[in-house]
Amino acid sequence: MARTTDVIIIGGGIHGSSLAFHLAESGVKVIVLEKEVIASGATGRSSGLVRMHYALETESRLAWDSFQYFRDWAERVGGDCGFTRTGFMQFVSPEYEAHLKANVAMHKNIGIPTFLIDADDVKTLEPAFSTEGIKFAAYEPESGYADPYATTAGFLDAARKMGATLVQDCEVTAVEVKAGKISGVKTSQGDYAAPVVVNCAGPWAARIGDMVGLALPINTWQHDTMMVQRPKTLKRPHLTVIDDINEMYFRPETGGLTLVGLEDNNPLGENPDGQTDHAKPGFVERAIERICRRIPVMEAASLQSAHGGYDGISPDQRAILGQAGPEGFYLQCGFSGTGFKIGPAVGKCMAELILDGEAKTVDIDPFRFQRFEEGDLLEGEHSYGDIWH
Ligand SMILES: Cc1cc2nc3c(=O)[nH]c(=O)nc-3n(C[C@H](O)[C@H](O)[C@H](O)COP(=O)(O)OP(=O)(O)OC[C@H]3O[C@@H](n4cnc5c(N)ncnc54)[C@H](O)[C@@H]3O)c2cc1C
């Protein structure tokens, strides 16, 4: 006999857990099926940056709504998501100066705390930084980073207290469709019946799409990060930074560490089951060279660790959200290397869409699957080009 529920969520990462929380909050019976353990995919490898600076307004709105969960986590969800306010700066090449100014204005209009600052301000905020290539920067004093595992576990703990079920070590092997409608799933632990199935399978999402005959334009994106121990001269945690000039981002971590990731050389199309314990050969050398360009005293830093991770990436490097394929089949995937920070609001919007037929918190229609066949790909009005290249 299949166990019956209202909604089946495939995947126990940030997105499956956020959706479970919001559905359970609305009194819906929900089961999360996770083939390994929670946060064992992209989420557990995430750098956890929490910022609102995007070139696409809808993404900034999702990030801003999500930020308020991270900031007020104890009251809204319960426990501690590890949110650490560091302040955030976005550096862009001089050719994008006008776009930076337009985006800061757009963010201010949304209500996001953000300022346009110049190279002297950057030097005042971070005396150890070189300001090479910087004329202006965006500054978000409230932003920082959170702990992706704690965030996911927090959502799921709260969801379970409201009646949701989590089944780990449970791989979905087939999605069942009867007369064009979702009827349930087959798994390594038996069958589950439900009229709604949500694909929150991260870099494995295309495989779940295949189970209902839906070809999702989601590729696998591989990304390495490293942690270095900062030198004694740089003990104080620095701001979190996206430095497009040097094609990298970095943030502090507890214990005097700094995390670094690079925007270039993130290979596509690898098997998402590939190893993530080690970074690719050459990554550490490139990342050290980049961080020393921006923070010269990092020459005296020492390597602490490096590893990789996979996410699902779409052709316009943006999420795919909404209903597609058989009735009752929903997509919450394709987060393209930037999906952690918008997880809270996306889960809320998807719950609204599933329950009320429309997302009210933020309009997520631009992220619909159908945009690819309509040729309506997403691009910020004042874009800095693709994040990953
Ligand atoms: C190294 C790295 C750094 C990143 N840094 C940032 C950052 O700083 N800020 C940011 O916003 N984003 C960042 N991202 C992106 C972000 O982590 C992802 O977009 C986000 O975590 C995706 O969450 P998810 O829940 O969709 O997928 P996942 O976390 O991958 O979860 C999917 C889950 O589905 C399960 N699953 C798959 N197939 C099945 C099946 N058949 N049956 C059952 N379960 C299944 C998997 O085991 C997995 O646990 C980063 C990503 C990586 C890889």
The ligand as an SDF file (V2000), in Angstrom:
LIG
                    3D

 53 58  0  0  0  0  0  0  0  0999 V2000
   30.3460   25.3450   -4.0690 C   0  0  0  0  0  0  0  0  0  0  0  0
   29.0550   26.1320   -4.1390 C   0  0  0  0  0  0  0  0  0  0  0  0
   28.9970   27.4090   -3.5900 C   0  0  0  0  0  0  0  0  0  0  0  0
   27.7920   28.1360   -3.6340 C   0  0  0  0  0  0  0  0  0  0  0  0
   27.7310   29.3550   -3.0240 N   0  0  0  0  0  0  0  0  0  0  0  0
   26.5400   30.0260   -2.9690 C   0  0  0  0  0  0  0  0  0  0  0  0
   26.4240   31.2540   -2.2530 C   0  0  0  0  0  0  0  0  0  0  0  0
   27.3840   31.7510   -1.6860 O   0  0  0  0  0  0  0  0  0  0  0  0
   25.2040   31.8580   -2.1970 N   0  0  0  0  0  0  0  0  0  0  0  0
   24.1090   31.3380   -2.8210 C   0  0  0  0  0  0  0  0  0  0  0  0
   23.0420   31.9550   -2.7750 O   0  0  0  0  0  0  0  0  0  0  0  0
   24.1960   30.1670   -3.5100 N   0  0  0  0  0  0  0  0  0  0  0  0
   25.3710   29.5040   -3.5930 C   0  0  0  0  0  0  0  0  0  0  0  0
   25.4590   28.3100   -4.2550 N   0  0  0  0  0  0  0  0  0  0  0  0
   24.2620   27.7910   -4.9040 C   0  0  0  0  0  0  0  0  0  0  0  0
   23.3360   27.1360   -3.8980 C   0  0  0  0  0  0  0  0  0  0  0  0
   24.0840   26.3810   -2.9720 O   0  0  0  0  0  0  0  0  0  0  0  0
   22.3340   26.2410   -4.6280 C   0  0  0  0  0  0  0  0  0  0  0  0
   21.6780   26.9950   -5.6310 O   0  0  0  0  0  0  0  0  0  0  0  0
   21.2870   25.6890   -3.6750 C   0  0  0  0  0  0  0  0  0  0  0  0
   21.9040   25.1120   -2.5430 O   0  0  0  0  0  0  0  0  0  0  0  0
   20.4340   24.6600   -4.3880 C   0  0  0  0  0  0  0  0  0  0  0  0
   19.6130   24.0700   -3.4210 O   0  0  0  0  0  0  0  0  0  0  0  0
   18.6230   22.9030   -3.8380 P   0  0  0  0  0  0  0  0  0  0  0  0
   17.8280   22.5760   -2.6420 O   0  0  0  0  0  0  0  0  0  0  0  0
   17.9170   23.2970   -5.0950 O   0  0  0  0  0  0  0  0  0  0  0  0
   19.5860   21.6980   -4.2990 O   0  0  0  0  0  0  0  0  0  0  0  0
   20.4600   20.6670   -3.4500 P   0  0  0  0  0  0  0  0  0  0  0  0
   21.0090   21.2560   -2.2280 O   0  0  0  0  0  0  0  0  0  0  0  0
   21.4100   20.0230   -4.4050 O   0  0  0  0  0  0  0  0  0  0  0  0
   19.3920   19.6040   -2.9850 O   0  0  0  0  0  0  0  0  0  0  0  0
   18.8660   18.6450   -3.8760 C   0  0  0  0  0  0  0  0  0  0  0  0
   18.6960   17.3660   -3.0890 C   0  0  0  0  0  0  0  0  0  0  0  0
   17.9600   16.4420   -3.8730 O   0  0  0  0  0  0  0  0  0  0  0  0
   18.3870   15.1500   -3.5580 C   0  0  0  0  0  0  0  0  0  0  0  0
   17.9840   14.2680   -4.6680 N   0  0  0  0  0  0  0  0  0  0  0  0
   18.4120   14.3200   -5.9480 C   0  0  0  0  0  0  0  0  0  0  0  0
   17.8350   13.3420   -6.6720 N   0  0  0  0  0  0  0  0  0  0  0  0
   17.0120   12.6630   -5.8210 C   0  0  0  0  0  0  0  0  0  0  0  0
   16.1550   11.5310   -5.9580 C   0  0  0  0  0  0  0  0  0  0  0  0
   16.0210   10.8870   -7.1370 N   0  0  0  0  0  0  0  0  0  0  0  0
   15.4720   11.1020   -4.8730 N   0  0  0  0  0  0  0  0  0  0  0  0
   15.5880   11.7290   -3.6690 C   0  0  0  0  0  0  0  0  0  0  0  0
   16.4020   12.7820   -3.4850 N   0  0  0  0  0  0  0  0  0  0  0  0
   17.0980   13.2530   -4.5440 C   0  0  0  0  0  0  0  0  0  0  0  0
   19.9050   15.3220   -3.4220 C   0  0  0  0  0  0  0  0  0  0  0  0
   20.5050   14.2850   -2.6780 O   0  0  0  0  0  0  0  0  0  0  0  0
   20.0190   16.6840   -2.7560 C   0  0  0  0  0  0  0  0  0  0  0  0
   20.1800   16.6030   -1.3610 O   0  0  0  0  0  0  0  0  0  0  0  0
   26.6450   27.5700   -4.2500 C   0  0  0  0  0  0  0  0  0  0  0  0
   26.7070   26.2860   -4.7990 C   0  0  0  0  0  0  0  0  0  0  0  0
   27.8930   25.5670   -4.7470 C   0  0  0  0  0  0  0  0  0  0  0  0
   27.9250   24.1760   -5.3480 C   0  0  0  0  0  0  0  0  0  0  0  0
  1  2  1  0
  2  3  1  0
  2 52  2  0
  3  4  2  0
  4  5  1  0
  4 50  1  0
  5  6  2  0
  6  7  1  0
  6 13  1  0
  7  8  2  0
  7  9  1  0
  9 10  1  0
 10 11  2  0
 10 12  1  0
 12 13  2  0
 13 14  1  0
 14 15  1  0
 14 50  1  0
 15 16  1  0
 16 17  1  0
 16 18  1  0
 18 19  1  0
 18 20  1  0
 20 21  1  0
 20 22  1  0
 22 23  1  0
 23 24  1  0
 24 25  2  0
 24 26  1  0
 24 27  1  0
 27 28  1  0
 28 29  2  0
 28 30  1  0
 28 31  1  0
 31 32  1  0
 32 33  1  0
 33 34  1  0
 33 48  1  0
 34 35  1  0
 35 36  1  0
 35 46  1  0
 36 37  1  0
 36 45  1  0
 37 38  2  0
 38 39  1  0
 39 40  1  0
 39 45  2  0
 40 41  1  0
 40 42  2  0
 42 43  1  0
 43 44  2  0
 44 45  1  0
 46 47  1  0
 46 48  1  0
 48 49  1  0
 50 51  2  0
 51 52  1  0
 52 53  1  0
M  END
$$$$
